[in-house]
Amino acid sequence: MYYAYKYRLTPSDAHRDELDRHRDICRQLYNHTLYRLNEY
């Protein structure tokens, strides 16, 4: 039997800002790639 463990993440304010920055970069990269694919 397999178990899926879940952990709640409670980052500090500095870590939260850094995670938000990384998420924003990934979002921008994804949207730009999708735009370029739709161009072709």
Beta strands, then each sheet from edge to edge (+ up, - down):
end
